[in-house]
Amino acid sequence: MIHEVAILNIRFGKSIAFENAFAQAQPIISSIPGYVSHQLQRCLETPDKYLLLVEWRNLEDHTIGFRQSPRYKEWKQLLHHFYEPFPTVEHYEPVFGSFSRK
């Protein structure tokens, strides 16, 4: 498994519209083969900043399977006009894990 990680800085005052658009975009990304899960988290200190975490089976599922798919064009149309500046997307692989305490 790999994680796609992006810090999304949203144009001032557009956070609600972005969240609504993201709600529409979720089925797009989740329909891609190799997709495992995703989270969108809002920053507490900077309300127009979000963290996007997407778990993929492997790197190519994101970089080729999603990014080169027709569905990616729909994703871009829904979301990319909200970013200021455009985010850097990075990929991470596990090195160590943790166990939850119960």
LUMKOLLO-287821 format. One record per residue: residue number from 1; residue in three letters; x, y, z of N, C-alpha, C in turn. Coordinates in steps of 0.2 Angstrom, whole numbers, plus 5000, padded with zeros to 4 digits. Example, Ala and Ser with C-alpha at 12.3 -4.5 7.8 and 13.67 -1.06 7.14 Angstrom:
2
[r 1 'ala' [5066 4972 5039] [5062 4978 5039] [5066 4984 5039]]
[r 2 'ser' [5064 4989 5035] [5068 4995 5036] [5064 5000 5039]]
This chain:
102
[r 1 'met' [5004 4994 5000] [5000 5000 5000] [5004 5006 5000]]
[r 2 'ile' [5002 5011 4997] [5005 5018 4997] [5000 5023 4998]]
[r 3 'his' [5003 5029 5001] [4998 5034 5002] [5000 5040 4998]]
[r 4 'glu' [4995 5043 4995] [4996 5049 4991] [4994 5055 4996]]
[r 5 'val' [4998 5060 4997] [4997 5065 5002] [4998 5072 4998]]
[r 6 'ala' [4993 5076 4999] [4993 5083 4996] [4990 5088 5001]]
[r 7 'ile' [4993 5093 5002] [4991 5099 5006] [4987 5103 5001]]
[r 8 'leu' [4981 5104 5002] [4977 5108 4998] [4975 5115 5001]]
[r 9 'asn' [4978 5120 4998] [4976 5127 5000] [4971 5130 4995]]
[r 10 'ile' [4965 5131 4998] [4959 5133 4994] [4959 5141 4994]]
[r 11 'arg' [4957 5143 4988] [4956 5150 4988] [4951 5153 4993]]
[r 12 'phe' [4953 5159 4996] [4950 5162 5002] [4942 5162 5001]]
[r 13 'gly' [4939 5160 5006] [4931 5160 5005] [4928 5155 5001]]
[r 14 'lys' [4932 5150 4998] [4929 5145 4994] [4929 5138 4997]]
[r 15 'ser' [4930 5138 5004] [4930 5131 5007] [4924 5127 5007]]
[r 16 'ile' [4918 5131 5008] [4912 5127 5008] [4910 5124 5001]]
[r 17 'ala' [4911 5129 4996] [4910 5126 4989] [4915 5121 4987]]
[r 18 'phe' [4921 5121 4990] [4926 5116 4989] [4924 5109 4992]]
[r 19 'glu' [4921 5109 4998] [4919 5103 5001] [4913 5100 4998]]
[r 20 'asn' [4909 5105 4995] [4903 5102 4991] [4905 5099 4985]]
[r 21 'ala' [4910 5102 4981] [4913 5099 4975] [4916 5092 4977]]
[r 22 'phe' [4920 5092 4983] [4924 5086 4984] [4919 5080 4986]]
[r 23 'ala' [4913 5082 4989] [4908 5077 4990] [4906 5074 4983]]
[r 24 'gln' [4905 5078 4978] [4903 5075 4971] [4909 5071 4968]]
[r 25 'ala' [4915 5073 4970] [4921 5070 4967] [4923 5063 4970]]
[r 26 'gln' [4921 5062 4976] [4923 5056 4980] [4921 5050 4976]]
[r 27 'pro' [4915 5049 4973] [4914 5043 4969] [4918 5042 4963]]
[r 28 'ile' [4921 5047 4961] [4926 5047 4955] [4932 5043 4957]]
[r 29 'ile' [4935 5045 4962] [4942 5042 4964] [4940 5035 4967]]
[r 30 'ser' [4935 5034 4971] [4934 5028 4974] [4932 5022 4968]]
[r 31 'ser' [4930 5024 4962] [4929 5020 4957] [4935 5017 4953]]
[r 32 'ile' [4941 5020 4955] [4947 5018 4951] [4950 5011 4954]]
[r 33 'pro' [4951 5007 4949] [4955 5000 4952] [4961 5002 4956]]
[r 34 'gly' [4962 4999 4961] [4968 5000 4965] [4967 5005 4971]]
[r 35 'tyr' [4961 5009 4971] [4959 5013 4976] [4958 5009 4982]]
[r 36 'val' [4960 5011 4988] [4958 5008 4994] [4954 5012 4999]]
[r 37 'ser' [4956 5019 5000] [4952 5023 5004] [4955 5030 5004]]
[r 38 'his' [4951 5035 5007] [4954 5042 5007] [4951 5045 5013]]
[r 39 'gln' [4954 5051 5014] [4952 5055 5020] [4953 5063 5017]]
[r 40 'leu' [4949 5067 5019] [4950 5074 5018] [4949 5077 5025]]
[r 41 'gln' [4954 5081 5027] [4954 5084 5034] [4955 5091 5033]]
[r 42 'arg' [4952 5095 5037] [4952 5102 5037] [4957 5104 5043]]
[r 43 'cys' [4961 5109 5041] [4966 5112 5046] [4962 5116 5051]]
[r 44 'leu' [4964 5115 5057] [4961 5119 5063] [4964 5126 5063]]
[r 45 'glu' [4970 5127 5062] [4973 5133 5062] [4972 5137 5056]]
[r 46 'thr' [4971 5134 5050] [4970 5138 5044] [4964 5135 5040]]
[r 47 'pro' [4958 5138 5041] [4952 5135 5039] [4952 5133 5031]]
[r 48 'asp' [4956 5137 5027] [4955 5136 5020] [4961 5131 5018]]
[r 49 'lys' [4963 5127 5022] [4969 5122 5021] [4966 5115 5023]]
[r 50 'tyr' [4968 5110 5018] [4965 5103 5019] [4971 5099 5018]]
[r 51 'leu' [4970 5093 5021] [4975 5087 5020] [4971 5082 5016]]
[r 52 'leu' [4974 5080 5011] [4971 5074 5007] [4975 5068 5007]]
[r 53 'leu' [4973 5063 5010] [4976 5056 5011] [4972 5051 5007]]
[r 54 'val' [4976 5048 5002] [4972 5043 4998] [4977 5037 4998]]
[r 55 'glu' [4974 5031 5000] [4978 5025 5000] [4976 5021 4994]]
[r 56 'trp' [4982 5019 4990] [4982 5015 4984] [4985 5009 4985]]
[r 57 'arg' [4983 5004 4981] [4987 4997 4982] [4994 4998 4980]]
[r 58 'asn' [4995 5002 4974] [5002 5003 4972] [5003 5010 4969]]
[r 59 'leu' [5009 5012 4967] [5010 5019 4965] [5006 5020 4958]]
[r 60 'glu' [5007 5015 4954] [5004 5015 4947] [4996 5015 4947]]
[r 61 'asp' [4993 5013 4952] [4986 5014 4952] [4984 5021 4952]]
[r 62 'his' [4988 5025 4956] [4987 5032 4956] [4990 5036 4950]]
[r 63 'thr' [4996 5035 4948] [4999 5039 4943] [4997 5037 4936]]
[r 64 'ile' [4995 5031 4935] [4993 5029 4928] [4986 5027 4928]]
[r 65 'gly' [4983 5023 4933] [4976 5021 4933] [4972 5026 4934]]
[r 66 'phe' [4973 5031 4938] [4969 5037 4940] [4971 5043 4935]]
[r 67 'arg' [4977 5045 4936] [4979 5051 4932] [4978 5051 4925]]
[r 68 'gln' [4979 5045 4922] [4978 5044 4915] [4971 5042 4912]]
[r 69 'ser' [4966 5042 4917] [4960 5039 4915] [4955 5045 4913]]
[r 70 'pro' [4950 5044 4910] [4945 5049 4908] [4942 5052 4914]]
[r 71 'arg' [4941 5048 4920] [4938 5050 4926] [4942 5056 4929]]
[r 72 'tyr' [4949 5056 4928] [4953 5061 4931] [4951 5068 4928]]
[r 73 'lys' [4949 5068 4922] [4946 5074 4919] [4940 5077 4923]]
[r 74 'glu' [4936 5073 4925] [4930 5075 4929] [4932 5077 4935]]
[r 75 'trp' [4937 5074 4939] [4940 5076 4945] [4943 5083 4944]]
[r 76 'lys' [4947 5084 4939] [4950 5091 4938] [4945 5096 4937]]
[r 77 'gln' [4940 5095 4933] [4935 5100 4932] [4931 5102 4939]]
[r 78 'leu' [4930 5097 4943] [4927 5098 4949] [4931 5102 4954]]
[r 79 'leu' [4937 5101 4954] [4941 5103 4960] [4947 5107 4959]]
[r 80 'his' [4950 5107 4953] [4957 5110 4952] [4956 5118 4952]]
[r 81 'his' [4951 5121 4951] [4950 5128 4951] [4950 5131 4958]]
[r 82 'phe' [4949 5127 4963] [4949 5129 4970] [4956 5130 4973]]
[r 83 'tyr' [4961 5127 4970] [4968 5127 4973] [4972 5134 4972]]
[r 84 'glu' [4975 5136 4977] [4979 5142 4977] [4985 5142 4982]]
[r 85 'pro' [4991 5140 4980] [4993 5138 4973] [4991 5130 4972]]
[r 86 'phe' [4993 5128 4966] [4992 5121 4965] [4996 5116 4969]]
[r 87 'pro' [4993 5111 4972] [4997 5107 4977] [5002 5103 4974]]
[r 88 'thr' [5007 5101 4978] [5012 5096 4977] [5009 5090 4980]]
[r 89 'val' [5009 5084 4976] [5007 5078 4978] [5013 5073 4979]]
[r 90 'glu' [5013 5070 4984] [5019 5066 4986] [5016 5059 4988]]
[r 91 'his' [5020 5054 4987] [5018 5047 4989] [5023 5044 4994]]
[r 92 'tyr' [5020 5040 4999] [5023 5038 5004] [5022 5030 5005]]
[r 93 'glu' [5027 5027 5007] [5026 5019 5008] [5028 5018 5016]]
[r 94 'pro' [5025 5013 5019] [5026 5012 5026] [5033 5010 5027]]
[r 95 'val' [5035 5012 5033] [5042 5010 5036] [5040 5006 5042]]
[r 96 'phe' [5037 5010 5047] [5035 5007 5053] [5027 5008 5054]]
[r 97 'gly' [5024 5004 5058] [5017 5005 5059] [5016 5005 5067]]
[r 98 'ser' [5010 5007 5069] [5008 5007 5076] [5002 5003 5077]]
[r 99 'phe' [5001 5001 5083] [4995 4997 5085] [4991 5002 5090]]
[r 100 'ser' [4984 5001 5089] [4980 5006 5093] [4979 5002 5100]]
[r 101 'arg' [4979 5007 5105] [4978 5004 5111] [4970 5004 5113]]
[r 102 'lys' [4968 4999 5116] [4961 4998 5118] [4960 4998 5125]]
